[in-house]
Amino acid sequence: MKPPNGKSTTSVSSYCYQCVAGPDLMKVDVMDGVPVQIRPNDSAAAVHPAHGKVCVKAFGLIQKTNNPNRIQTPMIRSNPKKGRGEDPQFRPASWDEALELICGKLNESRAKGLMDESGFPRVAASFGGGGTSTVYMGTFPAFLKAWGPIDMSFGSGQGVKCYHSEHLYGEFWHRAFTVSPDTPRVEMIISFGANVEASGGVCGVRRHADARDRGVKRVQVEPHLSVTGACSAEWVPIRPKTDPAFMFAMLHVLLREVPRERLDIPFLKARSSAPYLVAPNGFYLRDPESEKPLIWDLTTAAAVPYDTEGADPALEGEFTVTGLEVGADDDRWRHEGAACKPAFAHLVAHVAPYSPEWAAEICDVPAATMRTTALDYLHHAHVGATTVVDGREMPFRPVAISLGKTVSNGWGGYECAWARTLMAVLIGGLEVPGGTLGTTVRLNRPADNRWSSVVPGTDGFMNYPMNPTKRDAFHDTSPSRHAHQTLIPLAANSPWSQALGPTHLAWMAQQKGFEHLPKPTQPDVWFVYRTNPVISFWDTGAVADVIAHFPFTVCFAYTHDETNHMADVLLPECTDLEGLQLIRIGGSKYVEQFWEHQGFALREPAAAPMGEARDFTWISTQLAKGTGLLAEYNTAINKGAAGLRFFGEGYDFSLDPDAEHSVEAIWDAACRAASAELTEGAEDQGLDYFREHGFRTIPFPKARWYLYPAMVEKGLRFELPYQERLLRIGQELGARLHEMGITWWDRQLREYEAMPHYQDLPQLWEDALEKQYGVEIGDYPFWLLTARSMQYSWGGNAGIQMIHEVAANVAGHGGVVMNPEAAARLGLREGERVEVYSPTGTTNGAVILRHGIRPDTLLMIGQFDHWKTPFAKDLKTPSMNSLTPMSLDLTDATGSSADLVRVAIRKTGGRA
Amino acid sequence: MTRYAIVADLNRCVGCQTCTSACKHANNTAPGIQWRKVLDFETGAFPTVNRAFVPVGCMHCDEPSCRDVCPTTATRKRDDGIVTIDYDLCIGCAYCAVACPYQARSRVDLPASAYGGKAMRHEALREDPARLGVAQKCTLCVDLIDAGRARGLVPGVDAAATPACVSSCIAGALTMGDLDDPESNVSQLLRSKRHFRMHEELGNGPNIHYLYDGEIGDVAPPEAVPYVAEPVGLASVSPRLQTKWDWRAAANFVFGGTGTGLMAMTALAALTGPASWAAVPLALIFVMAGLICIWFEIGRPWRFLNVYLNPFTSWMTREAMAALPFFGFGALAWLLGSPVLLALSGLSGLAFLYCQARILRAAKGIPAWRHPAVVPLIVTTGLTEGAGALAVVMAATGTEARAVALALTALVGLRAWAWTRYRGGLQREGAPTGAFAAFARIKAGFSAAPQALVAAAALAAALVPAAQPVLLVMAGLGALLTGWEVKHVLITRAAFDQGYALNRMPARGAGKSSPGIKPGWFRA
């Protein structure tokens, strides 16, 4: 960039973490104190998997920072009535007045006790961006920690817009909150709706481009030709929500149509539960003494505990054995000479009905395509091959299966996550080079080290912090308004668990409550940051109604929007380019963010805050001070609530707990602690160092991308294919809920199968809509789907003009994508304005014709039903969120549902 | 020598628009203006469909048609291949924009803010008044390249000397380097991978090279690009009606053609009888009116004299030069009553008319204009209108006009022949579907029956002296109005741009490359 005459240009380091696929590093050019340009950080090229680049979203930050529509001063609501039709009559206020008002409410609430009469936290908070908000909220997590229990159950998209089953089952099976192919090594990827080219961030895009250069074969199985489908070797336009049938058919081929030795038999025997003998009631047959599951040792022709040295377990056959079976709630059966088969044999029988021919009609995909895909998968697995990583020899299995959000969310998610992970196990490709990897941990501990999270549990498997289902430990109440500890054992109870609970139940409960759960109270104070649930959730009208009844809402506000329209106080915080913060980078994080380096990066202010906007850390400190929690707040910071501990072996940069510290002092201490952590206490450079360099890293061993070495070292097995533990906790959960009188969760209890059976998911959706709304499903002939957009997803940037402008170059934005044949049948033409409606609502947009979509499917990219956000409200673009019901019938056992609804379409007249 | 080029690997590109945004940042382009962008193509029909993303922008052509047509020499090609625009010379005539077959150029006349109203801080800081009202396009970040080279950096290798689109590309799809260096990154890519250039048949030698498949030798060479006359969902990549030359430009062709044709026909008629001096000022007024209209269209009207700076290659300069003797001789001829000067003015008018035809012929970005048959069409149309106007003048002044009537008859026929030949040529060689649709709508005046009527009226005027004035007026007006209509349609309704085309859809990883597409084009 050539500065105009007389203008001085400097450059500061920052990061972009607007989406879950970050963080990525960038430079911000500043001219006369104004940020004017985003650039890649070339000095990070050697350490960042995408060579120091940032994606299109980062380039929206210049307009975001300088946007004239920003809220530039605290504002207080004057109109006590709330609702879409009410003018909030916000009036500007000083920070002192706004903070005094908020702290007054907080102190008033705290005086009544941290929990209310229903046992729920009196203070609630909702954050957007799939957890990325924390890297923009400075020390606010320390304030929340200092405060005590906070209800995070009011979701803004979690459970309905994420990869929910993958998160929960992934963590359970292989510490994989997010799952990724080992893209740098993979040869073949079968992607069921995973839109990695839009949502995999720059690391994903770069690595998949490299993979394509290597000749990777990616098969995209998806009802429409997404950006990722476009970049794939093959597109298979499957009928919506029938992915489990396709995957079951692949399992059928692998287990029943190819010679057994082509599978990774050693892996199955040593690293899975395949050899465990299953007793007559469906639980493992156990050694009566040690209660360890038994296997059939082919060497000694006897049943022995699974960990018997030198045993050669049978995978198939039926054996007459004696042992103990332990069921739910410690039910015990002693079996003498019972006929038992290994879990693997049960699996082979289980998939017998699911041939490709069976699946063909369900999926509307030729059987030959599914068979070929399965055989290709096996071919590319190179079963038996090994490779050396960081001096360790490991299996090399360069094939992987990816799942998209509507595939791994809601009913069917369990089937898909199970089948995907199982197929990796069958060829020995789970957590090994080339194969299927977990990349981050959120529910287990420690969250920043997957290897350390591999803690031995019972039966030779990893431990998992289930919410207890035994009678004496069961939580019949939860510290959240969606009952995650009561209903969802797999959700665990980590700081992330509330966000992974059934977040739509929190909204639904506010409408009419759930029988036999505590009365659904409202939070006294609700904090909202970087999220807009009135737009981003489902049944947005209902969500808006609930929010309008919350007594006191504090929104950290960038511009006016649909959610903060209902707020009592708006606080303008420094945006991405104005705030100061240090975060961890590298190692192994979300999505494809597994690096060969790890360390820290600084977000240095590129500009003075606009108007009266304040740094989030300053706001947090003031809230702590105003609520008398300064010592607890500082202590929380010292202990790591702001991203890293301020003390460690040989260093201590802890803040004085009783003093108020400036923003710079806090982050200077953080920088010093980061330097010390990376150098094992040898160095302690602070803020100045990070300002100069932007980031600091040390190598991260590539071997740590793979869980396999940790599993081998600890002698552990992946808990597949047989889900004895889930079967047990499902039965126990059912018993507990029935003891409480709860029967409305019975449908969900059926998910707890040892091996999932196919269920007709399209029918399930259709039936649910017919039952809930009394409609004829034939009146709603189309499936409506959505897809991620790299330009928008997670960015909260629908109000940024430049993003809108460039996103328009990618087909599908801003309208209703439909197949030309389907459109012709309805007499619809390109650009024509239409109304799309479901039993819950309507949305309007222009027809966009593309051949790359099934004739029975419509697509709306993004969520753009804004009516308040400046600029976005004038776009006249559709959103499926107002069409998608919040429905218990459509909620699976993990508490999620899928972005999917049946709709009809009609002309409204006019053109785009 | 150095010859910079960009290689875009279509197998790698994901259409994310990061390059589009980085370009907007680096060059501070106005809202809606994209010097670099990535197109979204789709081919096939459900369920066999392919989709590809294609970065486009200024191709920094080996033989840039924008440079050749530029009347001011504002557009130049540097020794290193970069095509530049001198904002201080440019008059904003937008001729380069219609001459570019890659739709790479635009013109912004007024400062614009992303959110309307007052400029945002960063917009105000970087406002560049020199870029208002003139042509603009991708500069290949020439400032970065020059500054980088001055520091010993290598463009395309060192990020600080590399165009923003290339250095920001997250997929590693864009590479920039020196084609004349056989060891450069781009040379190596083009040696090893299959590639094509967009619209190569137009001969510009574009310098964005598209990689579409694996190693050279692996696959068959690309075949002809399939035309799809009415593509679905591809409006953004199909030819679009150009809006840079509007009715004001059309008026220049209408009035300029009529005026010069009138002068030429008047001079010719003077050889057979007394000159119709009344027609001379009318001819001058016609041409002047056309030029005034065009003056109102250019972005920097007070720099209009720069139009004379490129007589070497620009037909617009030559047109402007022809105007000088046309007006000079014409005015003097009228004042002095000199048939010789009238003849010189007529000859100058013919030159002006021919230049107008060649202006369209050289507008390579508009298929309906650049066809060679447009030249006789424009010349015969101008002459026919001139004859028609002269016929009306002679009828009004009571001058005997048998020869003019016969000439008009012949010219109407000649014009019909030129029109038929032009349409046939377009049909055979192909043009945007929209152009044919626009021509198909000219039913009122330019189809066979009304033209035959005009010719018949002209012939009757020659053969029936008693009815000559009436018939002359009818035939003259008919010739004029139908000629004006065809030029108005040609300039403003049929002027679809080249659009974009893909020779091949890229192979994606292990997938296979498939046939490309030329959407929105029809060929008989």
Interface residues (C-beta under 8 A of the other chain):
Chain A: M1 K2 P4 K7 M31 D32 V34 P35 V36 Q37 I38 R39 P40 D42 A45 A50 H51 K53 V54 C55 V56 F59 G60 I62 Q63 N66 N67 P68 N69 M188 E197 A198 V202 V205 R206 A209 D210 A211 R212 D213 R214 G215 V216 K217 R218 L225 V227 G229 A230 C231 S232 A233 E234 W235 P237 M790 Q791 Q801 M802 E805 V806 A807 N809 V810 A811 N819 P820 E821 E830 I848 L849 R850 H851 G852 I853 R854 P855 P870 F871
Chain B: D9 N11 R12 V14 G15 C16 Q17 T18 T20 S21 A22 K24 H25 A26 N28 P31 G32 Q34 K37 V38 L39 D40 E42 G44 A45 F46 P47 V49 N50 R51 A52 F53 A114 Y115 G117 K118 M120 R121 H122 E123 L125 R126 D128 D143 L144 A147 A159 A160 A164 S167 S168 C169 I170 A171 G172 A173 G214 V232 G233 A235 S236 A507 R508 G509 A510 G511
